[in-house]
Amino acid sequence: MASNAKTLGSSGVLYTDRRDFYMRPNVVKELWTDVTPFTTVVANQQTISGLKDPQFKMFEHRNPWQKQEAQAAAAANGQVIAKDNAEDDIELKASSLVGLEGEGGNTSYDSHIGLQIEIWDSAKATKRGVCLITGKGANKWVVKNMGDEDITVAENDYLVVIGNAYGEGTTAGTAWSDELQVVYNQCQIFKTPLQITGTLLEASLRGESSELARLRDQKSQEHKIQKERAFLFGRSPINISGGFNDGSTASTDYHLSDGSGNRVRSTMGVIPAIEKHGYASGADQNRFSISEASYSYGDFVDDMEKVFQYVPESGMKRAFCGMGAMSYWSKMTGASGFAGNSGWTVNLSDMERDALGFNYRVLESPHGAIQLIPTPVLRDAYSKTMLVVSDENLFHAQYRAPKFQANILTDDAYDGVKDQYMSDEGIGVTLIESHKLFNIVD
């Protein structure tokens, strides 16, 4: 028997207007909740506010005793330094002095007299002997052999300072000193506006009951994540010349301007700073390229040695990682896949929660532990990037404190609300070699 009962239906007013499809009409889910771990960590580690100028300078110093050496010039090739207590000259290669007064040149100084030097071949693989610097000449050291065998010097041999030795009854040697270095960066003005009409402001809505409140939340996160990107990826012409020179003494004052000619300041992010001023090789290497297919345990140990050569005061290094980088280290923990096939694994802790509100895992190495922090903005081209920072050499700079500016558009009785998040901030980076950038490539 046919029924005349009315059905729920899939068309008409009953479907389009009267049915309520919203299970929880005032709950909205978001993809990202913890969006800015880098800014959070740096700001909590060290924030310097009340700057006197949006462009700021920072002092840094590299202890010269880390490496004190020179190289033998071509004129010294084949020279024999006899074991007979006689003095011999060693010509110094131009621009080879490191960690000594006159660094970067080949000039000898009175302060070099009395230093002991080891002589190594150009690969620093074979030690030829030990000498004492007893005098100086034009671009040369006068030395005596401190051993019981003759020393034959070759071009590009390294002359490495190991100590000093003075005779009985002598006076103090000639003193020398170095100078501090200056690096630069600047704050930039961030503005994130939002605006709705007065009609929408008063509307009764599902999803979020107040569109103004929803937009304020959304734009607050947008403001934070754009700061995060700027602090990591931002580029600035302030670094256009050597070091972090701001160009203020050059013939051209390097800066940007907008379409109306207003000066635009931008902060130099950590990653471009490493890319521009870092090192791809050597003892202070801080740019690393990891090949997924061929990276070995030996490579891992050698890289971690350079990461931890400057021991962190906190006892642990922090690394901000894209999801690809997190996946790479996670694959290294199991016995299957390419990690197992390559014959080595790493120790990686379970996911933990930091007191600042972000997740992390701990990667153990023979030289120290690294806190791996998933960082949402490291995605797409940066997915397989890992940035290891030195907390002691990184800070958050604030020229003007962040503020929320409410109802900034009131001319002619504007029927609506326009707000703005505004801040004038930057990042301070010193001793660039203490920060490390890893890129994992297929």
C-alpha positions in Angstrom: 0.0 0.0 0.0 1.4 3.4 -1.0 2.4 5.7 1.8 1.8 9.5 1.8 4.4 10.0 4.6 6.6 13.0 4.1 10.3 12.1 3.6 13.4 13.9 4.6 14.0 14.7 1.0 17.1 15.9 -0.9 15.7 18.9 -2.6 13.4 21.9 -2.0 13.2 24.2 1.0 13.3 21.3 3.4 16.7 20.4 2.1 18.3 23.8 1.4 17.0 25.8 4.3 15.4 23.8 7.1 17.8 20.9 7.6 20.7 21.4 10.0 23.8 19.5 8.7 26.2 20.9 11.4 27.0 18.4 14.0 29.0 20.9 16.1 28.1 24.2 14.5 30.5 26.3 16.6 33.6 24.2 16.3 36.1 24.8 13.5 39.1 22.6 13.0 42.5 24.0 11.9 45.4 22.2 10.2 48.2 24.0 12.1 48.1 24.8 15.7 51.7 25.1 16.7 53.0 27.1 13.8 56.0 29.1 14.9 58.4 27.0 17.0 61.5 28.8 15.8 60.2 32.3 16.8 58.9 30.8 20.1 62.3 29.3 21.0 64.4 32.3 20.1 62.0 34.8 21.8 62.0 32.8 25.0 65.8 32.2 24.8 66.7 35.9 24.4 64.7 38.9 23.4 66.3 42.3 23.3 63.7 45.1 23.3 64.0 48.8 23.4 66.6 49.1 20.7 67.7 52.7 20.0 67.7 52.2 16.3 66.0 49.7 14.0 69.4 48.9 12.4 71.6 47.3 15.0 75.2 46.2 15.3 76.6 43.3 17.3 80.1 42.6 18.5 81.6 39.2 18.1 85.1 37.8 18.7 86.9 34.6 17.6 89.6 33.5 19.9 92.8 33.7 17.9 94.3 30.7 19.8 91.9 28.4 18.1 94.2 28.3 15.1 97.6 30.0 14.8 99.6 29.1 11.8 101.1 30.2 8.5 102.3 28.5 5.3 105.7 28.3 3.7 106.2 30.3 0.4 107.6 28.9 -2.8 111.0 30.4 -2.0 111.2 28.0 1.0 110.7 24.9 -1.1 113.5 22.4 -0.5 115.1 24.4 2.3 116.9 22.4 4.9 116.7 23.4 8.5 119.7 21.7 10.0 119.9 20.2 13.5 123.1 22.2 14.3 121.6 25.1 16.2 122.1 27.4 13.2 119.5 29.9 12.2 117.6 29.5 8.9 114.9 31.6 7.2 111.5 30.4 6.2 109.7 32.6 3.7 106.0 33.0 4.5 103.3 32.6 1.9 101.2 35.8 1.3 97.8 35.9 3.1 98.6 32.7 5.0 98.9 34.0 8.6 96.0 33.0 10.8 95.4 33.9 14.4 98.5 36.1 14.7 99.0 39.8 14.5 99.0 40.7 10.8 96.4 38.0 10.1 95.7 37.7 6.4 99.1 38.9 5.2 102.7 37.5 5.2 104.3 40.1 7.5 106.3 38.9 10.5 106.2 40.7 13.8 108.4 41.0 16.9 105.5 39.3 18.8 106.2 36.1 16.8 109.7 35.7 18.3 109.8 33.0 20.9 107.0 30.9 19.4 107.4 27.2 18.9 106.1 25.8 15.6 105.4 22.4 14.2 106.1 22.0 10.5 103.5 19.8 8.7 103.1 19.0 5.0 100.4 20.7 3.0 97.9 17.9 3.8 98.7 18.1 7.5 99.4 14.4 7.3 103.2 14.3 7.9 105.0 16.1 10.6 108.4 17.3 9.6 109.7 18.6 12.9 109.6 21.4 15.5 111.3 24.8 15.3 111.7 27.9 17.5 111.2 31.4 16.0 114.3 33.3 17.0 114.0 36.4 14.7 112.1 37.9 11.9 112.8 39.4 8.5 110.8 40.8 5.6 107.9 38.3 5.2 109.9 35.6 6.8 110.6 33.8 10.1 114.1 33.2 11.4 114.0 29.7 13.0 116.2 27.1 14.7 115.6 23.3 14.6 114.5 22.1 18.1 114.9 18.4 17.1 117.8 16.0 16.4 117.1 15.5 12.7 117.3 17.9 9.7 114.0 19.3 8.5 113.3 19.8 4.8 110.6 22.4 4.1 108.3 22.2 1.1 106.1 24.9 -0.5 102.7 25.2 1.3 103.9 23.4 4.4 102.0 24.5 7.5 103.8 26.2 10.3 101.6 25.6 13.3 102.1 27.4 16.6 102.3 24.9 19.5 103.7 27.1 22.3 106.5 29.4 23.2 110.0 29.1 24.8 112.2 31.9 26.1 115.8 31.8 27.3 116.9 32.3 30.9 117.2 35.9 32.1 115.3 37.3 29.2 112.7 40.1 29.3 109.1 39.8 28.3 108.4 39.4 24.7 106.6 41.9 22.5 102.8 41.9 23.3 100.1 41.8 20.6 96.4 42.1 20.6 93.5 41.7 18.2 90.2 43.6 17.8 86.5 42.8 18.0 84.4 42.4 14.9 81.1 44.0 14.1 78.2 42.4 12.4 74.9 44.0 11.4 71.2 43.3 11.0 68.0 45.3 11.2 64.3 45.1 12.2 61.5 45.1 9.7 58.0 46.4 10.0 55.3 43.7 9.9 51.7 44.6 9.3 48.8 42.2 9.0 45.4 44.0 8.6 41.8 42.5 8.8 38.5 44.2 7.9 34.8 43.4 7.9 31.7 45.4 7.3 29.3 46.5 10.1 26.6 44.2 8.6 28.8 41.1 8.8 29.9 42.1 12.3 26.3 41.9 13.5 25.4 38.7 11.6 24.5 35.5 13.5 26.7 32.8 12.0 27.4 29.1 12.2 30.9 27.7 12.4 32.1 30.7 14.3 29.6 32.9 16.0 31.7 36.0 15.4 33.5 36.5 12.1 35.5 39.3 13.6 36.8 37.1 16.3 37.6 34.3 13.8 39.5 36.7 11.6 41.4 38.2 14.5 42.6 34.7 15.5 43.4 33.8 11.9 45.4 37.0 11.2 47.2 36.7 14.5 48.6 33.3 13.4 49.3 34.7 9.9 51.3 37.6 11.5 53.3 35.1 13.6 54.0 32.7 10.8 55.1 35.5 8.4 57.6 36.6 11.1 58.7 33.0 11.4 59.4 32.9 7.7 61.2 36.2 7.7 63.4 35.2 10.6 64.3 32.0 8.8 64.3 32.9 5.1 64.4 36.8 5.0 66.9 38.5 2.8 68.3 42.0 3.2 70.6 44.2 1.1 72.2 45.2 4.4 74.5 42.3 3.8 75.4 43.2 0.2 79.1 43.7 1.0 81.5 41.6 3.0 80.2 40.4 6.4 77.1 42.2 7.6 78.1 45.7 6.3 75.2 48.1 6.1 76.8 50.1 3.3 76.5 53.3 5.3 80.1 54.3 4.5 80.0 53.3 0.9 79.2 55.5 -2.1 75.8 53.9 -2.3 73.6 53.5 0.8 72.1 50.1 0.0 68.4 49.8 0.8 65.1 49.0 -0.6 62.1 51.3 -1.3 58.5 50.6 -2.0 56.5 51.8 -4.9 56.0 55.2 -3.3 59.7 55.6 -2.5 59.4 54.8 1.2 62.4 53.1 2.7 61.8 49.4 3.5 64.0 47.6 6.0 64.2 43.8 6.0 65.9 41.5 8.5 68.5 39.0 7.3 67.2 35.5 8.1 69.3 32.8 9.6 69.3 30.5 6.5 70.4 33.1 3.9 73.0 34.4 6.4 74.5 30.9 6.5 74.2 30.5 2.7 76.0 33.8 2.1 78.6 33.9 4.9 79.0 30.3 5.9 81.5 27.6 4.9 81.0 24.5 2.7 84.2 22.9 3.8 87.0 23.1 6.4 87.1 23.0 10.2 84.3 25.7 10.5 82.0 24.1 7.8 78.4 24.9 8.5 76.8 24.1 5.2 76.2 20.4 4.7 74.7 18.4 1.9 73.5 14.9 2.8 73.0 12.3 0.0 70.2 9.9 1.0 71.7 7.2 -1.1 75.3 7.4 0.1 75.4 9.1 3.5 77.5 6.8 5.7 78.0 6.4 9.5 81.5 7.9 9.0 79.9 11.0 7.3 77.4 11.3 10.2 80.2 11.2 12.9 82.4 13.6 11.0 79.5 16.1 10.5 78.4 15.9 14.1 82.0 16.6 15.2 81.8 19.9 13.4 78.3 20.6 14.8 79.5 20.1 18.4 83.0 21.5 18.2 81.7 24.6 20.1 80.1 23.0 23.1 76.7 24.5 23.8 76.2 26.0 27.2 72.8 24.2 27.4 74.3 20.8 26.8 72.1 20.2 23.8 71.7 21.6 20.3 68.3 22.5 18.8 67.6 21.7 15.2 64.5 23.0 13.3 63.5 20.4 10.7 61.1 20.1 7.8 59.0 17.0 7.6 61.3 15.5 5.1 64.3 15.9 7.4 62.3 14.4 10.3 61.4 11.4 8.0 65.0 10.9 7.0 66.2 10.5 10.6 63.2 8.4 11.5 64.1 6.0 8.7 67.6 5.7 10.1 66.3 4.1 13.3 65.0 0.9 11.8 66.7 -2.2 10.5 64.6 -2.1 7.2 64.9 0.2 4.2 68.0 2.1 3.1 69.2 2.6 6.6 69.3 -1.1 7.4 70.9 -1.8 4.0 73.6 0.7 4.6 74.5 -1.1 7.9 74.0 1.6 10.4 71.3 3.3 12.5 70.8 6.2 14.8 69.3 6.6 18.2 66.1 8.7 18.1 63.8 9.2 21.1 60.0 9.0 21.1 58.1 12.2 20.5 58.1 14.5 23.5 56.5 17.8 24.4 58.6 20.8 25.3 57.5 23.2 28.1 57.1 25.9 25.4 54.4 23.9 23.7 56.1 22.2 20.7 56.9 18.6 19.9 60.4 17.2 19.5 62.5 14.1 19.3 66.1 13.7 20.4 68.8 12.5 18.0 71.9 11.1 19.7 75.4 11.3 18.1 78.8 10.4 19.4 79.5 14.1 20.1 76.2 15.3 21.6 72.4 15.3 21.5 70.2 17.3 19.1 66.6 18.3 19.8 64.8 17.8 16.5 61.8 20.2 16.3 59.2 19.8 13.5 58.9 23.3 11.9 55.8 23.8 9.7 57.3 26.6 7.6 60.1 24.3 6.5 58.0 22.7 3.7 58.1 22.3 -0.1 61.7 23.2 -1.1 62.7 23.3 2.6 61.1 20.0 3.6 64.5 18.3 3.8 66.2 21.1 5.6 67.6 20.9 9.1 68.8 24.1 10.8 71.0 23.6 13.9 71.3 26.8 15.9 73.6 28.0 18.7 71.3 29.5 21.3 74.1 31.6 22.6 74.6 33.3 19.3 71.0 34.0 18.3 68.5 36.5 19.6 65.1 38.2 18.9 65.4 41.9 18.4 62.4 44.3 19.0 62.6 47.9 18.0 58.9 48.4 18.8 56.9 45.9 20.8 54.2 43.9 18.9 50.8 45.4 19.2 47.2 44.8 18.1 45.7 48.1 16.8 41.9 47.9 16.9 39.4 49.9 14.8 42.0 51.9 12.9 39.6 53.1 10.1 37.1 55.6 11.4 37.0 58.4 8.7 33.6 59.4 7.4 31.8 57.2 9.9 33.0 54.0 8.2 30.4 51.2 8.6 32.8 48.4 9.6 35.8 47.4 11.6 39.4 47.4 10.4 42.2 46.1 12.7 45.9 45.5 12.3 48.6 43.5 13.9 51.9 45.5 13.8 55.4 44.8 15.0 58.9 46.1 14.2 61.2 43.1 14.8 64.3 41.2 13.5 66.7 38.5 14.3 70.2 38.9 15.6 72.9 36.3 14.3 76.5 36.3 15.5 79.4 33.9 15.0 77.8 32.5 11.8 80.0 29.3 11.9 78.3 28.2 15.2 75.0 27.7 13.3 74.7 24.7 10.9 72.5 24.1 7.8 71.9 20.6 6.5 70.2 19.9 3.2 69.2 16.3 2.4 69.2 15.6 -1.3 67.9 12.5 -3.2 
